[in-house]
Amino acid sequence: MSQGLRQAAVVAGVGIVSAMALLALAWGISGALDDNHASRDFKWDGARLLLLRENALEYTIEGRAAPTDAIMPDKLEVQEVPSALVPLIPYALAPWPVARVLWLVTSLVSTVLVLLFTLRLFAPGRSGLFHALIAALFVAGTPWRAGVMLGQHTLFSLAFFAMGHWCAERGRSNLAGGLLAVSLLKYSATLPLLLVFIYRKQYSPLLIALGAHLVMNLAAAAWLGTMPHVLLMQSLRSSSIISADGYLDPKSLFARVGLGDCMKVAGLLQVLAVLAAFAVSVCRRNGRELMVLSALSMLSMLMVYHRAYDYVILIFPLIIICTRRPGPLNLLLAVTVGMVFYTNSAVRVFGKLIPVLADIRFANVYYLVVSVMFYATTAAVCADLLRRKDVLPDDLLKGAVG
């Protein structure tokens, strides 16, 4: 294919994906403002109760009615330790109708920051067309749309992680640590990413971030009149009783396909994911930091319960897919990330039109196939990192997207 035809094909592809992204943008914004969705995962109520010196974890565990002027007219579901709610306190000062609009704006700004800083870190000097392609692919996916619609925290946390990483890259450890501390608002997703600083042998930002949360939880315990270890145990208890279908994590998968009696095996897989993350973080530094982050982001989705919206964290393998020359591992990543990002919504939409797609047995087979692909790809990425000792040449695609 000539250079001109290839360039035209890329431009056409970017145009198609951009149209999909605009549709997802409109869908996500309208959903966030729709009372049927209403950004219910925002946890504004938990932060509001913290301001009132009330322990939201106790309300969740005991199923007690919280003060009516402090929560949305919904069931209260808070499982975060108080330090994770601190970044939401500015929003909790505003009434709910205002706060949810402010959070929607924050989510959109977070999207820009995620793209800006991850591309500066891992794809510097690329063309505007390339940046548009990554942005469109990211926004067009189900994780981004669902996260914005439901008021989830993962985008916000990912933005602060990217900014913290950028500051650490430039030797500004104190600022990096502060930004990383904020990124732990969604610690179930971003905490494993912080292991990259072990890989980098740059421990100050990691210690500052974790130390900040220790101090905040000690202060919160004093504020609430309880003990720090009690808050931790309440957080774990609350997480265990909030029931919902996850996406690909082992326990959700086993429950979905009728293997509820094998939860010990699912737990073992989660432990293996944690061990693999530590193994990846201490592997030899060989110029493959983006691949390390890709492995950590995939492993983090297997360690604990996650739903589809948390998979925005897979922006790191998405960048690899768009920058590396085709190869077996890159092809495997492309298929897997494509299935995670784009097939979930397609199955739901077409399930309303084609009865067989709405059948629960089909859904279970679909999730099983996606899960097998995701687990196999995660294992392949980790194995590749632990096996290879050489520094990969800069084999970024040239000519097609700049």
C-alpha positions in Angstrom: 0.0 0.0 0.0 1.4 3.4 -1.0 2.1 6.1 1.7 -0.8 8.2 0.4 -3.3 5.4 0.6 -2.1 4.3 4.0 -2.4 7.9 5.3 -6.0 8.2 3.8 -7.0 4.9 5.4 -5.7 6.1 8.8 -7.6 9.4 8.5 -10.7 7.5 7.6 -10.3 5.2 10.5 -9.7 8.1 12.9 -12.9 9.7 11.6 -15.0 6.6 12.2 -13.6 6.1 15.7 -14.1 9.8 16.4 -17.8 9.6 15.5 -18.1 6.7 17.9 -16.4 8.8 20.6 -18.8 11.7 20.1 -21.7 9.3 20.4 -20.2 7.9 23.6 -19.6 11.5 24.9 -23.2 12.5 24.4 -24.4 9.2 25.9 -22.2 9.6 29.0 -23.1 13.2 29.7 -26.8 12.7 29.2 -26.7 9.6 31.4 -24.8 11.5 34.2 -27.6 14.1 34.2 -30.4 11.6 34.0 -32.1 10.8 37.3 -32.2 7.1 36.3 -28.4 7.1 36.6 -27.8 10.3 38.5 -24.0 9.7 39.1 -25.0 7.3 41.9 -21.4 6.0 42.4 -20.1 9.5 43.1 -20.1 8.9 47.0 -21.1 12.5 47.6 -23.2 11.1 50.5 -20.3 9.4 52.2 -18.2 12.6 52.1 -21.2 14.6 53.4 -21.6 12.3 56.3 -17.8 12.6 57.1 -18.3 16.3 57.3 -21.0 15.8 59.8 -18.8 13.5 61.9 -20.9 10.5 61.0 -19.3 7.1 60.0 -20.8 6.2 56.7 -19.4 2.7 56.9 -21.6 2.0 60.0 -24.7 3.2 58.1 -23.8 0.9 55.2 -23.1 -2.2 57.3 -26.1 -1.8 59.6 -28.5 -0.6 56.9 -29.5 2.3 59.0 -31.2 5.4 57.6 -28.8 8.3 57.4 -29.8 11.9 58.0 -32.1 12.8 55.2 -30.4 16.1 54.6 -27.0 14.4 54.1 -27.7 11.8 51.5 -29.4 11.2 48.2 -32.7 9.4 48.2 -30.9 6.2 47.6 -29.6 3.2 49.5 -26.3 4.2 51.1 -23.4 2.2 49.9 -19.9 3.3 51.1 -17.0 0.9 51.4 -14.1 3.3 51.2 -11.9 4.2 54.2 -12.3 7.9 55.2 -9.0 9.0 53.6 -10.4 8.0 50.2 -13.4 10.3 50.7 -11.3 13.4 51.6 -10.9 14.5 47.9 -14.7 14.6 47.7 -15.2 16.9 50.6 -15.2 20.1 48.4 -18.1 18.6 46.4 -19.9 17.6 49.6 -20.1 21.2 50.6 -22.5 21.8 47.7 -26.0 20.5 47.5 -26.5 17.3 45.5 -27.9 18.8 42.2 -24.9 21.2 42.0 -22.4 18.6 43.2 -23.2 16.1 40.5 -22.8 18.7 37.7 -19.5 19.7 39.2 -18.4 16.0 39.3 -19.4 15.6 35.7 -17.3 18.5 34.7 -14.5 17.0 36.8 -14.8 13.7 35.0 -14.5 15.5 31.6 -11.5 17.5 32.8 -10.0 14.3 34.2 -10.3 12.6 30.7 -8.3 15.5 29.2 -5.6 15.2 31.9 -5.4 11.4 31.5 -4.8 11.7 27.8 -2.5 14.7 28.0 -0.1 13.3 30.6 -0.1 9.6 29.5 0.7 10.7 25.9 3.4 13.1 27.1 4.9 10.3 29.1 4.7 7.4 26.7 4.2 8.8 23.2 6.0 12.2 23.2 6.5 14.0 19.9 3.7 12.2 18.1 1.3 13.9 15.6 -2.0 15.4 16.4 -3.6 12.7 14.3 -2.1 10.0 16.6 -3.3 11.8 19.7 -6.8 12.1 18.2 -6.8 8.4 17.5 -5.8 7.5 21.1 -8.4 9.9 22.5 -11.2 8.6 20.3 -10.4 5.0 21.0 -10.4 5.7 24.8 -13.6 7.7 24.9 -15.5 5.4 22.5 -15.1 2.4 24.9 -17.7 1.2 27.3 -15.5 1.8 30.4 -15.3 5.6 29.7 -19.0 6.0 29.0 -20.2 4.0 31.9 -17.8 5.6 34.3 -18.9 9.1 33.4 -22.6 8.2 33.4 -22.4 6.6 36.9 -20.1 9.2 38.4 -17.3 6.7 39.0 -13.9 7.8 40.5 -11.5 5.8 38.3 -11.0 8.6 35.7 -10.3 11.1 38.4 -7.8 8.8 40.1 -6.1 7.9 36.9 -5.7 11.5 36.0 -3.9 12.2 39.3 -1.8 9.1 38.9 -0.7 10.3 35.4 0.1 13.8 36.8 2.0 12.3 39.7 4.0 10.0 37.4 4.8 13.0 35.2 6.1 15.0 38.2 8.1 12.0 39.5 9.7 11.7 36.0 11.0 15.2 36.5 12.3 14.7 40.0 9.6 16.5 41.9 9.0 13.8 44.4 7.1 15.7 47.0 4.5 17.0 44.5 4.3 13.6 42.9 3.6 12.0 46.3 0.8 14.5 47.0 -0.8 13.8 43.6 -0.5 10.1 44.0 -2.2 10.3 47.4 -5.2 11.9 45.7 -5.1 9.2 43.0 -5.9 6.7 45.8 -9.5 7.9 45.9 -10.1 4.7 43.8 -7.4 2.7 45.6 -8.8 -0.6 44.5 -7.7 0.3 40.9 -4.8 2.7 41.3 -2.9 1.2 44.3 -1.4 -1.6 42.2 -0.2 1.0 39.7 2.0 2.6 42.4 4.2 -0.5 42.3 5.7 1.0 39.2 7.7 3.2 41.5 9.4 0.1 42.9 10.3 -0.8 39.3 11.6 2.7 38.9 13.5 2.5 42.2 11.9 5.8 43.1 10.5 5.2 46.5 9.8 8.7 47.9 6.6 9.4 45.9 5.2 6.0 46.9 6.0 6.5 50.6 4.6 10.1 50.6 1.4 8.9 49.1 0.9 6.0 51.5 2.0 8.1 54.5 -0.5 10.8 53.6 -3.3 8.2 53.7 -2.1 6.8 57.0 -2.2 10.3 58.5 -5.6 11.1 57.1 -7.0 7.9 58.4 -5.6 8.5 61.9 -7.1 12.0 61.8 -10.4 10.6 60.5 -10.6 8.1 63.3 -10.1 10.9 65.9 -12.7 13.0 64.1 -15.2 10.2 64.1 -14.4 9.0 67.7 -13.2 5.5 66.7 -10.0 3.6 66.2 -8.1 3.3 62.8 -8.2 -0.5 62.8 -12.0 -0.4 63.3 -12.4 1.8 60.2 -10.3 -0.7 58.2 -12.3 -3.7 59.3 -15.5 -1.8 58.7 -14.3 -1.0 55.2 -13.6 -4.7 54.5 -16.9 -5.7 55.9 -18.8 -3.1 53.9 -17.1 -4.2 50.7 -18.1 -7.8 51.4 -21.9 -7.0 51.8 -22.3 -4.7 48.9 -23.3 -7.2 46.3 -23.3 -6.5 42.5 -22.1 -8.3 39.4 -18.5 -7.6 38.6 -17.0 -7.9 35.2 -13.9 -10.2 34.8 -12.5 -10.5 38.3 -12.3 -14.2 39.4 -15.1 -14.2 42.0 -17.6 -12.4 39.8 -16.7 -14.7 36.9 -17.1 -17.9 39.0 -20.4 -16.7 40.4 -21.7 -15.9 36.9 -20.9 -19.2 35.3 -22.2 -21.3 38.2 -19.0 -22.1 40.0 -20.0 -20.4 43.3 -18.8 -23.4 45.2 -15.2 -22.8 43.9 -14.6 -19.4 45.5 -11.4 -20.7 47.1 -10.0 -21.1 43.7 -11.1 -17.6 42.7 -9.5 -16.3 45.9 -6.3 -18.1 44.9 -6.3 -16.5 41.5 -6.6 -13.1 43.2 -3.6 -13.9 45.4 -1.7 -14.9 42.3 -2.5 -11.6 40.7 -1.1 -9.7 43.7 2.1 -11.8 43.7 2.5 -11.3 39.9 2.2 -7.6 40.4 5.0 -7.6 42.9 7.1 -9.9 40.6 6.6 -7.5 37.7 7.5 -4.5 39.9 10.9 -5.9 40.8 11.8 -7.2 37.4 15.0 -5.8 35.8 14.7 -2.3 34.5 14.9 -2.7 30.8 13.2 0.3 29.2 9.8 -1.3 29.2 8.0 0.8 31.8 4.8 1.2 29.6 4.6 -2.6 29.5 5.1 -2.8 33.3 2.2 -0.4 33.7 0.1 -2.4 31.3 0.7 -5.5 33.3 -0.1 -3.8 36.6 -3.3 -2.2 35.2 -4.5 -5.6 34.0 -3.6 -7.4 37.2 -5.3 -4.7 39.3 -8.6 -5.7 37.6 -8.2 -9.3 38.8 -7.2 -8.6 42.4 -10.6 -7.4 43.7 -14.2 -6.8 42.5 -14.4 -4.4 39.5 -17.1 -3.5 37.0 -16.6 -2.5 33.4 -16.1 1.2 34.1 -12.9 0.6 36.0 -11.3 -0.8 32.8 -10.4 2.8 31.7 -7.2 1.9 33.5 -6.3 -0.1 30.4 -5.2 3.1 28.6 -1.6 1.8 29.0 -2.0 -1.3 26.9 -4.1 0.8 24.5 -1.1 3.0 23.9 1.1 0.0 23.3 -1.4 -1.4 20.8 -1.2 1.9 18.8 2.5 2.4 18.9 4.2 -1.0 18.6 4.7 -2.9 15.4 2.4 -5.9 14.9 3.5 -9.1 16.7 1.9 -12.0 18.5 1.7 -10.3 21.9 0.5 -7.0 20.4 -2.2 -8.8 18.5 -3.3 -10.6 21.6 -3.5 -7.2 23.4 -5.4 -5.7 20.6 -8.0 -8.4 20.6 -8.4 -8.5 24.3 -8.6 -4.7 24.9 -10.9 -4.4 21.9 -13.3 -7.0 23.5 -13.2 -5.3 26.9 -13.7 -1.8 25.5 -16.2 -2.3 22.7 -18.1 -5.6 22.9 -19.9 -5.3 26.2 -22.2 -2.5 25.0 -22.7 -4.2 21.7 -23.9 -7.3 23.3 -26.3 -5.3 25.5 -27.7 -3.2 22.6 -28.1 -6.1 20.1 -29.5 -8.3 22.9 -32.6 -6.1 22.8 -32.9 -6.7 19.1 -31.9 -10.3 18.8 -33.5 -12.6 21.5 -30.7 -15.2 21.5 -28.2 -12.5 22.6 -30.3 -11.6 25.6 -30.3 -15.2 26.8 -28.5 -15.6 30.0 -26.6 -18.6 28.7 -25.2 -16.6 25.8 -24.2 -13.8 28.2 -22.4 -16.4 30.4 -20.5 -17.8 27.4 -19.6 -14.3 26.2 -18.2 -13.3 29.6 -16.3 -16.6 29.8 -14.7 -16.0 26.4 -13.7 -12.5 27.3 -12.4 -13.6 30.7 -10.2 -16.4 29.2 -8.8 -13.9 26.7 -8.1 -11.3 29.4 -6.5 -13.9 31.8 -4.4 -15.4 29.0 -3.2 -11.9 27.8 -2.4 -10.8 31.3 -0.3 -13.9 31.9 1.4 -13.5 28.5 2.3 -9.8 29.3 3.7 -10.8 32.7 5.6 -13.7 31.3 7.1 -11.5 28.5 8.3 -9.0 31.1 9.8 -11.6 33.4 11.5 -13.5 30.6 13.0 -10.7 28.5 16.2 -9.0 29.6 17.0 -6.9 26.6 15.9 -3.3 25.9 13.5 -3.3 23.1 14.4 -1.0 20.2 12.1 1.9 19.5 9.9 0.1 17.0 7.1 2.7 17.1 5.0 2.8 13.9 6.3 5.3 11.5 4.5 7.1 8.7 0.9 5.9 9.4 -0.1 8.1 12.3 3.0 10.2 12.8 
